[in-house]
Amino acid sequence: MKKPQIVFLTPVAKKTAEELYRFLPEGFELNIATQNDRNEHQELLQTADYAFLGGTYLDADLIKNAPNLKFIQKWGIGVDKIDLVAAKERGIPVAITNGANASQVAEHTILLMLATLRKLPYASKSLVDGQWINSELRVTCAQLVGKTVGIFGLGNIAKQVIKLLRGFDTPIIYCSRTRLSIKEEQQLNIQYVDFETLLQQSDILSLHAPLTAGTKNIINAKNLALMKKDAIIINTARGELIDETALIETIQAKMIRGAGLDVFANEPPKPDNLLLHLDEVVVTPHSGASVIEAVISVIEHGMKNIANFELGNPIDPADWIVPPQTK
């Protein structure tokens, strides 16, 4: 009897591959892509029953030409690179690993806040280059304590960020597609505001919204102009939430203090992208969840979903993006 086959479409490091095999459900086969190559993906999907993927594109043609595919498992929560319409048309469910890496991305968000406020890469590079700029930093850096933090989008990661901020005594405002109940707001000690007010009042604007038609380039020239001149923007969500040209121009004009970015509109960004070269910007390579604990958590979560689907067992409703079609 043919074993159900899982293909992992995103190339991974050796340690990650070891963890994928460690959590491989009994009785399954696993093939891992060696590169982000469309031809290799097409070949792997010809015999795949399950597709597991990270930041790899899974478009309509790939989905339509995968004859045995019956389930798509996303690493993490962002599904903007999967053609959900094509999956739904073929009756292929799509699941995420809801909450599996929330705490790690939240930690990275705080890291970017502190590093941007304290100009950490600039300070480090200056010292390595033989400059002692502590006098300059005294008047160009700022503390996190007491700053008003604005949260855009309120999923698991954002809620973890809010918890971590408690020790910094930061007032927190938020804007989200769905408002929490008054009781939930009181429990988190946060205040709901509209988007314009969020922009106007935030000393730190932290983005945690999914990429949709409504959120693409929502941080644009018009909205950046509403922000405080000493505000910073943190983005650990999706790069396409920000109009990068507008952000560069706004920072160069000193209309905001700076930005901490883990994600970009095109990944990896081109070497000449000015966001990589501005002293006011802290950048990391989409590594918010790049810690071994998150790797293990996400792999275990995703493999359990695949095993449960194969056995007909229930999957957490919070994981469904395209749920199974009822017959």
Backbone bond lengths (Angstrom), bond angles and torsions (degrees), N, CA, C in turn:
res aa  C-N    CA-C-N  psi(-1)  N-CA   C-N-CA  omega(-1)  CA-C   N-CA-C  phi
1 M - - - 1.473 - - 1.529 109.81 -
2 K 1.332 116.70 133.35 1.458 121.79 -178.14 1.525 110.85 -67.58
3 K 1.325 115.61 131.79 1.450 120.27 177.28 1.527 109.39 -76.76
4 P 1.349 117.96 141.88 1.467 119.10 174.03 1.522 109.93 -62.19
5 Q 1.326 115.77 138.84 1.461 121.42 -172.86 1.529 111.14 -111.95
6 I 1.309 115.32 129.09 1.467 122.76 174.47 1.522 108.10 -104.79
7 V 1.330 116.71 132.27 1.462 119.65 171.10 1.523 108.11 -113.41
8 F 1.323 115.61 130.15 1.453 121.01 174.81 1.524 106.15 -100.19
9 L 1.323 116.45 111.19 1.460 121.52 -167.11 1.522 114.40 -84.58
10 T 1.322 117.96 -7.30 1.459 121.24 -177.09 1.521 110.08 -106.86
11 P 1.341 118.55 124.42 1.476 119.76 178.12 1.518 110.81 -58.53
12 V 1.331 116.30 142.38 1.463 120.38 -175.88 1.522 110.39 -135.82
13 A 1.327 114.76 162.73 1.456 121.03 174.82 1.527 109.90 -70.71
14 K 1.331 115.20 163.01 1.457 121.28 -177.32 1.527 111.99 -56.06
15 K 1.337 117.01 -43.97 1.461 120.50 -178.66 1.517 111.08 -63.29
16 T 1.335 117.45 -40.12 1.465 120.78 178.34 1.524 110.28 -64.61
17 A 1.326 116.65 -41.55 1.466 119.98 177.45 1.520 110.96 -60.28
18 E 1.325 116.12 -41.02 1.467 120.12 177.99 1.519 111.09 -60.36
19 E 1.337 116.65 -40.81 1.466 120.26 179.33 1.529 111.14 -69.18
20 L 1.335 117.47 -35.80 1.464 120.42 176.65 1.526 110.52 -60.87
21 Y 1.314 116.56 -42.71 1.469 119.67 178.70 1.533 111.40 -72.28
22 R 1.331 116.42 -32.67 1.471 119.40 179.61 1.526 111.36 -63.96
23 F 1.335 116.48 -37.66 1.466 120.20 -177.82 1.530 112.88 -98.38
24 L 1.323 117.08 7.26 1.464 120.18 178.23 1.525 109.62 -61.16
25 P 1.329 117.56 124.82 1.471 119.06 -179.49 1.529 111.26 -60.38
26 E 1.312 114.70 146.93 1.464 120.34 -179.76 1.526 109.86 -59.77
27 G 1.330 114.78 136.11 1.452 119.84 177.83 1.521 114.83 87.99
28 F 1.349 117.96 1.40 1.463 121.78 179.56 1.529 110.35 -104.54
29 E 1.322 115.95 156.38 1.452 122.99 170.20 1.525 108.78 -107.65
30 L 1.335 116.63 153.25 1.461 121.60 -178.90 1.521 110.08 -134.89
31 N 1.322 115.42 131.91 1.464 122.30 171.24 1.519 108.00 -124.06
32 I 1.330 117.24 135.21 1.458 122.54 -177.45 1.521 109.46 -116.25
33 A 1.321 116.72 130.38 1.462 121.09 178.34 1.525 110.08 -62.73
34 T 1.322 116.16 143.89 1.458 121.27 179.22 1.524 112.16 -91.76
35 Q 1.341 117.33 -17.56 1.456 121.65 179.33 1.523 109.39 -157.98
36 N 1.329 115.78 163.93 1.465 119.79 176.57 1.522 108.45 -82.83
37 D 1.318 114.90 73.34 1.457 121.88 -175.79 1.524 109.73 -121.38
38 R 1.320 115.39 125.92 1.463 120.01 -175.11 1.534 112.26 -61.52
39 N 1.323 116.74 -39.88 1.464 119.51 -179.86 1.523 111.41 -63.31
40 E 1.339 115.92 -40.57 1.467 118.85 177.10 1.518 110.77 -65.48
41 H 1.325 116.83 -39.83 1.462 120.31 178.53 1.525 110.82 -62.17
42 Q 1.324 116.78 -43.34 1.465 120.33 178.79 1.531 110.68 -59.66
43 E 1.330 116.00 -43.40 1.461 120.11 -179.71 1.528 111.39 -65.31
44 L 1.322 117.20 -45.37 1.465 120.75 -179.64 1.524 111.67 -62.71
45 L 1.327 116.25 -37.99 1.471 120.51 -176.18 1.529 112.63 -75.04
46 Q 1.326 118.64 -12.52 1.456 120.79 179.68 1.528 112.06 -62.44
47 T 1.324 116.49 -30.79 1.472 119.81 -177.35 1.530 112.70 -117.91
48 A 1.324 117.23 6.90 1.465 120.70 -173.40 1.523 112.28 -82.05
49 D 1.316 115.22 137.71 1.465 121.61 169.87 1.526 110.28 -93.72
50 Y 1.332 115.96 -31.44 1.462 121.85 -176.99 1.532 109.01 -133.25
51 A 1.326 116.01 137.75 1.463 121.76 174.24 1.527 108.21 -114.04
52 F 1.317 115.59 127.76 1.464 123.54 177.30 1.531 104.79 -120.63
53 L 1.318 118.61 129.02 1.460 119.51 -174.57 1.512 112.25 -151.43
54 G 1.340 114.08 154.02 1.455 121.77 174.53 1.514 109.83 -99.35
55 G 1.341 117.21 -114.90 1.458 120.63 -176.36 1.509 113.83 -88.96
56 T 1.315 117.71 34.81 1.461 123.68 -178.81 1.526 109.62 -96.35
57 Y 1.330 116.39 142.90 1.455 120.03 176.38 1.521 110.49 -75.90
58 L 1.314 115.07 133.17 1.463 121.99 174.00 1.523 105.76 -126.34
59 D 1.336 115.11 90.57 1.463 120.25 -172.14 1.521 111.60 -89.43
60 A 1.325 115.54 -179.32 1.466 121.15 -174.33 1.514 112.06 -61.17
61 D 1.337 117.53 -42.63 1.460 119.94 -178.09 1.528 111.51 -64.00
62 L 1.325 116.59 -42.16 1.460 119.13 178.02 1.519 111.14 -62.31
63 I 1.324 116.08 -42.05 1.467 120.14 -179.80 1.520 111.05 -66.91
64 K 1.329 116.71 -43.76 1.475 120.59 -177.11 1.520 112.04 -67.81
65 N 1.320 117.16 -26.40 1.461 120.93 -176.96 1.521 112.94 -104.54
66 A 1.310 116.14 25.12 1.470 121.90 173.32 1.523 106.61 -110.90
67 P 1.338 118.64 89.34 1.477 121.66 -167.02 1.513 115.59 -61.58
68 N 1.331 118.07 -30.37 1.463 120.53 -175.54 1.521 114.03 -102.66
69 L 1.327 116.91 -1.25 1.459 120.67 -172.97 1.521 111.23 -64.61
70 K 1.339 116.23 128.55 1.462 119.30 -178.81 1.529 113.74 -130.13
71 F 1.344 117.48 -0.46 1.464 119.29 -177.92 1.521 107.74 -164.75
72 I 1.347 115.83 136.93 1.461 121.96 177.11 1.515 108.48 -119.19
73 Q 1.329 116.41 124.12 1.462 122.36 179.84 1.522 109.04 -112.36
74 K 1.338 117.08 121.46 1.458 122.01 179.89 1.520 110.48 -95.49
75 W 1.320 115.45 133.89 1.470 122.32 171.27 1.523 107.27 -72.77
76 G 1.321 118.84 119.51 1.460 121.03 -178.06 1.519 111.36 85.64
77 I 1.336 115.51 -149.97 1.466 119.02 -172.91 1.519 114.49 -123.35
78 G 1.315 118.94 -13.96 1.464 120.56 -176.06 1.520 111.59 -83.23
79 V 1.320 116.89 123.23 1.472 120.91 -177.00 1.526 112.14 -116.89
80 D 1.338 117.68 18.75 1.461 120.10 -177.09 1.523 112.80 -69.09
81 K 1.329 118.88 -15.37 1.463 121.42 178.60 1.524 112.85 -95.49
82 I 1.325 117.11 3.73 1.466 122.38 177.05 1.523 108.33 -108.51
83 D 1.332 117.04 132.57 1.471 120.22 176.59 1.528 108.13 -78.05
84 L 1.311 114.99 94.75 1.468 120.54 -175.52 1.524 111.75 -69.69
85 V 1.319 117.21 -31.00 1.468 120.69 177.92 1.518 110.04 -63.77
86 A 1.330 116.53 -46.26 1.465 120.71 179.40 1.527 111.00 -63.01
87 A 1.333 116.21 -40.38 1.465 119.48 178.26 1.524 110.96 -62.53
88 K 1.319 115.61 -44.49 1.465 119.96 -179.45 1.519 111.24 -64.70
89 E 1.326 116.88 -39.96 1.469 120.53 179.90 1.520 111.57 -62.54
90 R 1.325 116.41 -33.69 1.463 120.06 178.43 1.527 112.56 -88.64
91 G 1.318 116.30 -2.05 1.460 119.48 -179.65 1.516 113.52 71.90
92 I 1.344 116.10 31.09 1.466 121.09 -179.51 1.525 108.80 -101.59
93 P 1.315 118.13 114.92 1.472 120.35 179.32 1.535 111.38 -66.47
94 V 1.329 114.91 151.35 1.461 122.04 177.96 1.528 107.73 -127.62
95 A 1.331 116.36 128.88 1.463 121.07 -179.73 1.526 110.15 -126.39
96 I 1.320 115.78 153.81 1.461 122.95 174.89 1.530 108.79 -112.98
97 T 1.336 115.82 177.85 1.472 120.38 174.11 1.523 107.44 -108.28
98 N 1.306 115.83 71.17 1.457 122.19 -172.90 1.534 111.94 -57.42
99 G 1.336 115.60 122.92 1.454 121.05 175.51 1.508 115.92 80.68
100 A 1.338 118.69 -4.44 1.463 120.48 -173.13 1.523 113.12 -69.14
101 N 1.340 117.74 -26.48 1.466 119.07 179.75 1.527 112.19 -126.16
102 A 1.322 116.96 21.94 1.463 120.76 -175.79 1.519 113.02 -63.31
103 S 1.320 117.85 -44.58 1.463 119.98 -176.13 1.523 111.37 -66.62
104 Q 1.333 116.74 -35.38 1.461 119.90 -178.79 1.536 111.55 -69.49
105 V 1.325 116.40 -43.02 1.469 119.47 178.44 1.529 109.93 -67.40
106 A 1.324 116.99 -34.90 1.466 120.10 177.19 1.525 110.78 -63.18
107 E 1.332 117.34 -42.91 1.464 120.50 176.28 1.525 110.62 -58.53
108 H 1.313 116.04 -42.98 1.466 120.57 -178.66 1.529 110.45 -65.42
109 T 1.311 116.12 -34.90 1.462 120.50 177.59 1.527 110.53 -61.63
110 I 1.323 116.35 -45.79 1.470 120.13 177.28 1.526 110.28 -63.55
111 L 1.326 116.35 -40.93 1.462 120.89 177.03 1.526 110.98 -55.11
112 L 1.324 116.89 -46.46 1.465 120.72 -179.03 1.527 111.65 -67.47
113 M 1.320 116.52 -36.40 1.472 118.87 176.29 1.524 110.55 -58.49
114 L 1.327 116.12 -51.16 1.458 120.87 -177.16 1.531 111.38 -66.65
115 A 1.322 116.29 -43.58 1.463 120.05 -177.83 1.520 111.69 -65.15
116 T 1.343 117.03 -35.44 1.460 120.22 179.54 1.528 110.76 -74.03
117 L 1.314 116.72 -45.63 1.464 119.96 179.09 1.528 111.65 -61.14
118 R 1.338 117.02 -35.55 1.468 121.55 -176.95 1.530 112.98 -99.22
119 K 1.349 117.01 5.93 1.475 122.74 176.54 1.530 110.92 51.14
120 L 1.319 115.15 47.88 1.461 120.86 -170.55 1.535 113.79 -60.31
121 P 1.334 120.15 -50.75 1.472 118.26 -179.48 1.532 112.47 -61.11
122 Y 1.329 116.94 -40.53 1.460 121.64 179.06 1.533 110.72 -63.41
123 A 1.328 117.04 -43.96 1.458 121.05 179.28 1.528 110.97 -63.56
124 S 1.339 116.22 -42.47 1.457 120.65 -179.63 1.523 111.37 -65.81
125 K 1.327 116.76 -47.30 1.465 120.31 -179.06 1.526 111.28 -63.19
126 S 1.325 116.36 -40.25 1.461 119.60 179.54 1.522 111.16 -60.87
127 L 1.317 116.84 -42.57 1.459 120.80 179.59 1.525 110.94 -64.76
128 V 1.341 116.23 -44.54 1.464 120.40 178.30 1.524 110.62 -60.29
129 D 1.338 116.24 -35.23 1.467 121.52 -179.86 1.534 113.04 -80.39
130 G 1.320 116.99 4.53 1.451 120.43 175.71 1.518 115.61 90.44
131 Q 1.346 116.85 13.89 1.463 120.31 179.61 1.523 110.11 -104.30
132 W 1.307 115.93 141.15 1.473 122.47 178.84 1.526 106.87 -113.20
133 I 1.360 116.31 95.49 1.473 120.17 -167.21 1.523 112.36 -109.22
134 N 1.327 117.90 27.77 1.467 118.28 -176.14 1.519 112.38 -61.23
135 S 1.328 118.77 -32.85 1.467 120.52 178.19 1.527 111.24 -65.31
136 E 1.324 115.78 -40.06 1.469 119.98 177.71 1.521 111.03 -65.25
137 L 1.323 116.50 -42.49 1.463 120.46 -177.37 1.531 111.72 -65.35
138 R 1.321 117.22 -31.27 1.460 120.12 -179.85 1.527 111.87 -58.03
139 V 1.316 117.14 -31.95 1.472 119.93 -174.49 1.523 112.92 -107.62
140 T 1.339 117.30 -0.60 1.468 119.42 179.56 1.523 112.91 -117.48
141 C 1.331 117.51 -11.62 1.463 121.01 179.45 1.529 110.67 -99.54
142 A 1.319 115.85 167.66 1.465 121.03 -179.77 1.513 109.77 -145.25
143 Q 1.316 116.02 158.31 1.462 121.91 178.34 1.521 110.51 -89.44
144 L 1.329 114.35 160.63 1.463 120.90 175.28 1.524 111.23 -84.93
145 V 1.308 117.67 -36.27 1.466 122.04 -177.63 1.523 110.46 -53.92
146 G 1.322 115.00 128.78 1.449 120.52 174.25 1.519 115.69 86.08
147 K 1.336 117.49 -8.29 1.468 119.53 -179.63 1.528 110.11 -73.90
148 T 1.323 115.98 145.96 1.461 120.79 173.40 1.522 109.07 -80.57
149 V 1.322 115.79 119.13 1.460 120.98 -179.64 1.530 108.65 -101.75
150 G 1.309 115.75 126.69 1.459 121.91 175.70 1.509 110.08 -102.83
151 I 1.315 116.72 127.95 1.462 122.70 -178.56 1.521 108.56 -109.20
152 F 1.329 116.27 122.89 1.467 120.78 177.12 1.522 108.73 -108.27
153 G 1.336 115.81 109.47 1.457 121.57 -173.19 1.521 109.42 96.03
154 L 1.332 117.39 135.13 1.463 119.09 -171.55 1.520 111.60 -134.02
155 G 1.333 115.39 61.34 1.459 120.39 173.59 1.513 111.19 -90.60
156 N 1.330 116.00 -161.51 1.468 121.01 -177.23 1.520 112.78 -60.99
157 I 1.343 116.89 -40.66 1.462 119.93 -178.54 1.522 109.95 -64.56
158 A 1.321 116.45 -47.55 1.469 120.15 -179.59 1.520 111.24 -59.10
159 K 1.318 117.19 -40.70 1.467 119.84 179.97 1.524 111.12 -65.86
160 Q 1.329 117.35 -35.30 1.464 120.10 175.74 1.529 110.64 -67.51
161 V 1.336 117.36 -38.66 1.463 121.16 176.90 1.533 109.80 -59.98
162 I 1.314 116.26 -43.73 1.466 121.12 179.98 1.526 110.22 -59.50
163 K 1.324 117.03 -42.94 1.467 120.40 179.26 1.535 111.30 -63.30
164 L 1.333 116.16 -42.28 1.462 119.96 -178.95 1.525 111.98 -67.75
165 L 1.322 117.01 -27.56 1.467 120.91 -178.34 1.526 112.94 -76.32
166 R 1.310 117.93 -12.41 1.466 120.01 -176.48 1.519 112.29 -56.82
167 G 1.326 116.85 -35.08 1.454 120.00 -179.06 1.519 114.22 -73.15
168 F 1.324 116.87 -9.28 1.460 120.78 -179.13 1.533 112.71 -102.60
169 D 1.322 116.72 2.91 1.465 121.43 177.97 1.531 111.90 52.43
170 T 1.305 116.04 47.70 1.461 120.77 -179.60 1.527 110.11 -99.04
171 P 1.321 118.94 124.80 1.465 119.39 168.72 1.526 108.59 -60.67
172 I 1.319 117.48 138.62 1.464 120.69 -176.30 1.526 109.69 -125.29
173 I 1.331 114.72 126.22 1.458 121.97 172.79 1.522 107.77 -116.03
174 Y 1.324 116.03 157.69 1.458 117.38 -178.43 1.517 111.01 -147.90
175 C 1.329 113.98 156.56 1.463 122.08 172.81 1.516 106.97 -136.92
176 S 1.318 116.34 128.47 1.453 121.02 -176.96 1.518 109.42 -146.61
177 R 1.314 115.64 157.29 1.462 120.82 179.53 1.522 110.93 -56.61
178 T 1.329 116.30 -38.02 1.461 121.21 178.34 1.526 108.64 -119.61
179 R 1.324 116.68 125.12 1.454 120.26 179.04 1.527 110.49 -80.27
180 L 1.310 115.26 143.33 1.458 120.20 175.35 1.523 110.49 -71.92
181 S 1.324 115.36 165.70 1.458 119.83 172.29 1.527 109.06 -70.05
182 I 1.312 117.25 160.32 1.465 121.55 177.54 1.525 110.21 -57.99
183 K 1.324 116.06 -39.21 1.469 120.17 -179.94 1.527 110.57 -62.93
184 E 1.335 116.99 -44.15 1.466 120.27 179.99 1.525 110.75 -65.37
185 E 1.325 116.80 -40.03 1.469 120.12 177.92 1.518 110.73 -61.97
186 Q 1.318 116.48 -40.72 1.461 120.23 179.21 1.517 111.08 -66.69
187 Q 1.327 117.42 -38.48 1.462 121.22 178.92 1.526 111.30 -63.83
188 L 1.337 116.92 -38.77 1.459 121.53 179.89 1.527 112.14 -87.45
189 N 1.338 116.07 -10.27 1.469 122.05 -178.02 1.525 111.11 58.08
190 I 1.343 115.78 50.55 1.455 122.08 179.20 1.520 109.71 -128.39
191 Q 1.329 115.97 159.97 1.463 121.79 -177.28 1.522 109.84 -123.58
192 Y 1.318 116.32 132.47 1.468 121.06 178.25 1.523 110.28 -81.12
193 V 1.351 116.05 136.21 1.465 121.70 174.47 1.520 108.30 -138.54
194 D 1.325 116.87 162.82 1.457 119.00 174.26 1.521 109.44 -75.89
195 F 1.329 116.95 170.16 1.456 120.87 -171.88 1.531 112.47 -64.64
196 E 1.310 116.59 -39.99 1.463 119.31 179.99 1.524 110.96 -63.22
197 T 1.318 116.09 -42.50 1.469 120.05 178.04 1.528 110.67 -65.33
198 L 1.320 116.56 -37.82 1.462 120.65 177.08 1.525 110.53 -56.74
199 L 1.318 115.97 -46.45 1.465 120.77 -179.84 1.525 111.06 -64.45
200 Q 1.310 116.60 -42.29 1.463 121.45 -173.99 1.524 112.87 -71.75
201 Q 1.331 117.58 -32.72 1.457 120.54 -171.82 1.521 114.63 -100.31
202 S 1.322 118.34 -13.19 1.467 120.72 -174.28 1.521 111.94 -78.27
203 D 1.328 115.70 129.56 1.462 120.65 165.76 1.528 109.60 -81.13
204 I 1.324 114.60 -32.40 1.462 121.92 176.25 1.524 107.02 -130.86
205 L 1.314 116.75 121.44 1.463 121.38 177.39 1.518 107.90 -105.80
206 S 1.324 117.02 116.94 1.460 121.90 -177.01 1.524 109.50 -111.63
207 L 1.327 116.30 122.97 1.462 121.75 -173.73 1.525 111.43 -94.96
208 H 1.334 115.26 127.06 1.466 120.75 -179.00 1.523 111.74 -139.28
209 A 1.319 117.31 21.73 1.465 121.82 -178.10 1.522 110.51 -89.81
210 P 1.328 117.31 152.00 1.468 119.87 173.89 1.525 110.23 -72.16
211 L 1.327 115.75 161.12 1.460 120.37 175.50 1.519 109.70 -83.98
212 T 1.317 115.65 118.06 1.460 122.61 176.87 1.527 107.96 -136.54
213 A 1.325 116.29 175.96 1.469 119.85 176.15 1.525 110.10 -59.36
214 G 1.325 117.04 -32.95 1.461 120.75 -177.91 1.515 114.53 -80.28
215 T 1.344 117.67 -22.04 1.469 119.90 -177.84 1.527 113.06 -103.72
216 K 1.313 118.26 -11.61 1.476 120.58 -179.99 1.531 109.63 -60.08
217 N 1.333 116.36 126.92 1.477 123.32 179.96 1.524 112.72 56.38
218 I 1.316 116.75 30.98 1.465 118.78 179.45 1.529 111.02 -68.21
219 I 1.316 116.70 -26.44 1.464 120.18 171.93 1.526 106.48 -91.11
220 N 1.321 115.54 88.43 1.459 123.08 -175.90 1.525 109.56 -119.23
221 A 1.322 116.20 -177.89 1.468 120.03 -175.55 1.520 111.92 -58.08
222 K 1.326 116.68 -42.04 1.465 120.79 -178.81 1.530 111.00 -62.39
223 N 1.328 116.51 -45.70 1.463 119.55 -177.66 1.520 112.66 -76.46
224 L 1.325 117.68 -32.70 1.459 120.18 175.43 1.526 111.25 -62.36
225 A 1.325 116.32 -32.54 1.473 120.48 -179.47 1.520 112.18 -66.73
226 L 1.326 117.39 -17.04 1.465 121.16 179.84 1.528 112.13 -83.58
227 M 1.317 117.02 -13.23 1.464 120.31 -172.10 1.530 112.15 -83.44
228 K 1.324 115.12 160.48 1.459 121.39 176.28 1.529 110.06 -65.50
229 K 1.321 116.66 149.21 1.463 120.37 -179.13 1.521 113.13 -69.54
230 D 1.330 117.48 -18.73 1.463 119.40 178.04 1.535 111.83 -108.32
231 A 1.336 116.67 17.74 1.465 120.64 179.24 1.523 111.02 -81.58
232 I 1.328 115.41 158.66 1.461 121.17 172.42 1.529 108.89 -125.96
233 I 1.330 114.79 156.33 1.460 122.19 177.90 1.531 108.44 -116.26
234 I 1.325 116.00 134.42 1.462 122.01 176.94 1.525 107.79 -119.15
235 N 1.337 116.02 131.20 1.458 119.04 -179.92 1.524 110.83 -132.67
236 T 1.335 115.71 108.88 1.461 121.96 172.96 1.528 110.00 -117.57
237 A 1.330 116.70 18.03 1.463 121.37 -176.45 1.526 110.89 -99.34
238 R 1.332 116.43 -89.43 1.456 122.55 178.31 1.521 108.70 -137.60
239 G 1.330 116.05 135.99 1.454 120.38 -176.91 1.509 113.77 -61.72
240 E 1.329 116.14 -31.58 1.458 120.11 -176.37 1.527 113.35 -71.27
241 L 1.318 118.31 -4.36 1.466 119.90 173.01 1.526 111.08 -67.45
242 I 1.324 116.82 -20.66 1.464 122.13 -174.63 1.525 110.56 -114.19
243 D 1.320 115.87 133.29 1.462 121.75 167.37 1.532 106.14 -76.79
244 E 1.319 117.12 102.71 1.458 120.70 -171.01 1.524 113.00 -64.85
245 T 1.322 116.89 -36.52 1.464 119.81 177.72 1.527 110.50 -61.92
246 A 1.325 115.90 -43.58 1.466 120.37 179.29 1.521 110.86 -65.05
247 L 1.326 117.34 -38.89 1.459 120.49 179.08 1.531 110.83 -64.93
248 I 1.319 116.78 -44.87 1.464 120.57 178.52 1.523 110.61 -58.58
249 E 1.312 116.93 -48.12 1.465 121.03 -178.20 1.525 111.09 -63.87
250 T 1.330 116.59 -37.93 1.463 120.63 -179.53 1.528 111.01 -66.90
251 I 1.329 116.63 -41.78 1.469 120.17 178.57 1.524 110.91 -68.21
252 Q 1.332 116.93 -42.70 1.465 120.05 179.57 1.530 111.87 -62.51
253 A 1.338 115.77 -33.00 1.465 120.31 178.53 1.524 112.21 -82.78
254 K 1.339 116.11 2.15 1.471 123.00 179.88 1.530 111.68 58.51
255 M 1.326 115.47 36.59 1.462 120.99 176.68 1.520 111.66 -87.69
256 I 1.347 117.28 -17.24 1.462 122.50 166.55 1.521 107.26 -138.44
257 R 1.329 116.56 165.27 1.471 121.17 -175.80 1.520 111.80 -71.69
258 G 1.350 116.96 -44.51 1.455 119.01 -176.34 1.513 112.01 170.16
259 A 1.335 115.54 -164.87 1.463 120.37 -176.89 1.521 110.15 -152.53
260 G 1.334 115.30 150.95 1.457 123.20 172.02 1.516 107.93 -119.59
261 L 1.323 116.84 115.35 1.464 120.98 -170.09 1.527 111.78 -123.50
262 D 1.309 116.15 125.26 1.457 121.96 173.23 1.522 111.46 -103.93
263 V 1.331 116.86 -9.96 1.460 121.83 -174.57 1.526 109.46 -135.70
264 F 1.333 115.36 155.14 1.454 121.22 -175.19 1.523 109.89 -139.89
265 A 1.330 115.59 159.26 1.461 120.50 -179.18 1.522 110.85 -61.44
266 N 1.329 116.92 -38.66 1.461 122.56 174.29 1.521 108.02 -123.30
267 E 1.327 115.48 128.16 1.462 118.74 -176.70 1.527 110.99 -123.83
268 P 1.345 117.23 130.78 1.470 124.87 -5.18 1.522 111.27 -70.79
269 P 1.334 117.81 152.33 1.466 120.07 177.93 1.526 110.47 -67.44
270 K 1.321 116.63 153.16 1.461 120.61 177.53 1.535 109.52 -67.04
271 P 1.315 117.19 147.22 1.472 120.50 -178.29 1.518 114.36 -57.11
272 D 1.338 117.38 -25.92 1.463 119.52 -179.20 1.522 113.45 -89.60
273 N 1.343 117.33 5.57 1.464 120.17 175.73 1.528 108.50 -63.47
274 L 1.329 116.62 120.27 1.462 120.69 -174.27 1.525 113.09 -62.10
275 L 1.308 117.72 -22.11 1.464 119.56 178.38 1.529 111.32 -61.96
276 L 1.322 116.94 -23.15 1.459 120.92 178.94 1.529 112.33 -81.42
277 H 1.325 116.60 -7.92 1.460 119.44 -170.67 1.523 114.48 -124.91
278 L 1.317 117.77 -1.14 1.466 120.82 178.67 1.524 109.69 -85.19
279 D 1.323 116.95 132.63 1.467 120.98 179.68 1.519 112.21 -64.08
280 E 1.322 117.20 -22.38 1.463 120.97 -177.83 1.528 113.15 -84.12
281 V 1.322 116.58 -3.18 1.467 121.11 -174.87 1.524 110.41 -115.65
282 V 1.328 115.66 131.77 1.459 122.20 174.02 1.527 107.42 -105.58
283 V 1.326 116.75 129.79 1.463 119.94 -176.10 1.529 110.66 -126.37
284 T 1.339 114.90 145.57 1.462 122.27 172.60 1.527 107.70 -138.55
285 P 1.340 118.36 156.66 1.471 122.36 -169.86 1.533 114.56 -88.49
286 H 1.340 116.33 64.16 1.467 121.34 -179.22 1.536 109.43 48.56
287 S 1.329 114.08 51.97 1.468 120.26 -173.06 1.522 112.71 -117.31
288 G 1.325 116.93 21.84 1.455 120.25 -178.44 1.513 113.68 -56.88
289 A 1.329 116.38 -34.59 1.462 120.28 179.81 1.521 111.67 -107.30
290 S 1.341 116.49 15.74 1.463 120.22 -174.54 1.523 111.78 -85.41
291 V 1.308 114.51 67.39 1.464 122.02 171.87 1.524 107.19 -133.37
292 I 1.301 116.80 152.18 1.467 120.25 -173.30 1.523 111.90 -61.31
293 E 1.338 116.82 -33.40 1.468 118.72 179.51 1.528 111.45 -62.57
294 A 1.332 116.25 -38.47 1.462 119.88 179.21 1.518 111.00 -70.75
295 V 1.328 116.67 -39.01 1.461 120.40 177.93 1.523 110.19 -56.76
296 I 1.310 115.65 -48.16 1.463 120.41 -178.79 1.528 110.74 -65.07
297 S 1.330 115.94 -44.52 1.468 120.16 -177.70 1.525 111.59 -62.53
298 V 1.328 116.69 -45.11 1.461 120.45 -177.38 1.529 111.17 -68.70
299 I 1.325 116.56 -44.08 1.466 119.40 -179.71 1.529 110.70 -62.47
300 E 1.316 116.50 -46.88 1.467 119.56 179.60 1.527 110.91 -59.81
301 H 1.335 116.39 -43.66 1.457 122.20 -179.81 1.530 110.41 -61.62
302 G 1.344 116.20 -49.85 1.460 120.24 -177.30 1.512 112.67 -64.84
303 M 1.326 117.48 -42.32 1.462 120.65 179.95 1.529 111.46 -66.49
304 K 1.321 116.98 -35.26 1.470 119.59 176.19 1.528 110.50 -64.93
305 N 1.332 116.86 -40.04 1.463 119.65 176.87 1.525 111.03 -59.79
306 I 1.329 116.29 -44.25 1.466 120.58 -179.35 1.529 110.62 -63.55
307 A 1.329 116.03 -45.40 1.468 119.66 179.54 1.522 111.06 -62.83
308 N 1.324 116.54 -42.76 1.472 119.97 -179.89 1.524 111.17 -64.46
309 F 1.322 116.68 -39.15 1.465 119.29 178.87 1.525 110.42 -64.34
310 E 1.321 116.77 -43.54 1.467 121.12 -179.63 1.535 110.85 -61.77
311 L 1.328 116.14 -36.78 1.468 120.79 -177.74 1.526 113.16 -86.93
312 G 1.333 116.42 -7.10 1.461 119.68 -178.08 1.516 113.46 80.29
313 N 1.326 116.64 17.85 1.462 121.03 178.74 1.523 110.51 -86.75
314 P 1.337 117.67 155.80 1.468 119.96 -178.24 1.526 112.17 -67.71
315 I 1.323 115.06 150.78 1.457 124.32 174.31 1.520 107.39 -117.74
316 D 1.311 116.47 144.02 1.472 121.57 -179.82 1.529 109.70 -49.38
317 P 1.319 118.55 123.82 1.473 120.78 179.52 1.517 113.79 -55.45
318 A 1.347 117.57 -27.41 1.468 120.69 179.60 1.524 111.96 -67.84
319 D 1.325 117.62 -16.12 1.465 121.23 179.62 1.528 113.11 -85.56
320 W 1.319 117.36 -17.42 1.469 118.53 -174.14 1.532 111.70 -78.42
321 I 1.328 115.47 126.71 1.463 122.84 168.69 1.523 109.23 -103.24
322 V 1.324 115.35 -47.59 1.477 121.82 168.88 1.522 105.71 -119.05
323 P 1.324 117.96 100.54 1.476 119.41 -177.14 1.519 111.73 -72.66
324 P 1.326 116.66 162.03 1.472 119.46 177.09 1.524 110.35 -59.60
325 Q 1.303 114.79 143.86 1.476 119.66 177.37 1.506 109.52 -78.97
326 T 1.326 114.55 134.12 1.462 119.70 178.09 1.528 109.38 -79.94
327 K 1.315 114.70 139.39 1.464 119.89 -178.91 1.511 110.27 -91.70
